[in-house]
Amino acid sequence: MANRENSREQDELSQSTKVEETYFEDSQYEDAEYGDSQYEDSEYGDSEYDEYEDYDDEEENSSLFAMSEEELDDRPGVNWLSVLSAVVAVILSIVLAIAGVRAFASVNNNAEYAGKSWVIQGTYQDLTPDLITKGNVARYKGNLPADDALNGKTYVSNLKDKYQVTSGAPIEFRGSQTGDVPSEFPREVDGLLVEKNGSIEVVYTAEKGTLKPVTEDSVNAERFAGIASIVGAVLVLLLGLGFAVWLNRRSRDVEYEDLDGLVEDER
């Protein structure tokens, strides 16, 4: 009897243990399923929140770009006064620069003749072939100035051989202008007679009444004029472009705010 009772108690204890193990396993499984469900709910919620954020960002960006386009549409057109100012400044600066370059070129050509030059008048005679180009130049005739410094000087005409002259003597010389027919040349000209390498010659001609003897003062005046022209060209260009920029900015009625300000105003 005692053995039967002990066997029965052991069977009951074994069944109770199995029930407890089964309950524990079911409880763990249910907990795992509940955790997965919570995770899925959380994942679904995050996705929904992300979609809302993306939609909000897209709406915000579209509003921003829409406002930017409206601002650009309201932007004033080209300010033609500023454009005209810039063009005029560029043209004037180019003119002044060219004048300055010519003045410096004249200084370089005439500086060596300062105090050693005379102006003579010449009358058209006929045409003669140019020594450099294939065209013709005019041959002019005139008289040397009444200056004793010219007595015994060797005259070079490039028309015939060199010869010695006296003051007031008649000479012939070539004109500077080139052409093909007589009608293209002036009837009377001024010629610049200079002392060069121990001899005298006419170095160039110009319209009658336009030439003067080269002096130290005239060379310095041309040098100053060249410097003033170059400086003036730079100043005119800078001031003209600066004035054009100022006009352009002044004409803009639309003031652009930063992007954050545009978004806040839209909201």
Secondary structure, DSSP 8 states (H G I E B T S, - for coil): -HHHHHHHHHHHHHHHHHHHHHHHHHHHHHHHHHHHHHHHHHHHHHHHHHHHHHHHHHHHHHHHHHHHHHHHHTS----HHHHHHHHHHHHHHHHHHHHHHHHHHHHHHHGGGTTSEEEEEEEEEEEEE-SSSSSEEEEEEEE--S-GGGTTEEE--SSS--EEE-TT-EEEEEEEEEESSGGGS-SEEEEEEEEETTEEEEEEEEETT------HHHHHHHHHHHHHHHHHHHHHHHHHHHHHHHHHHHT-------HHHHHHHH-
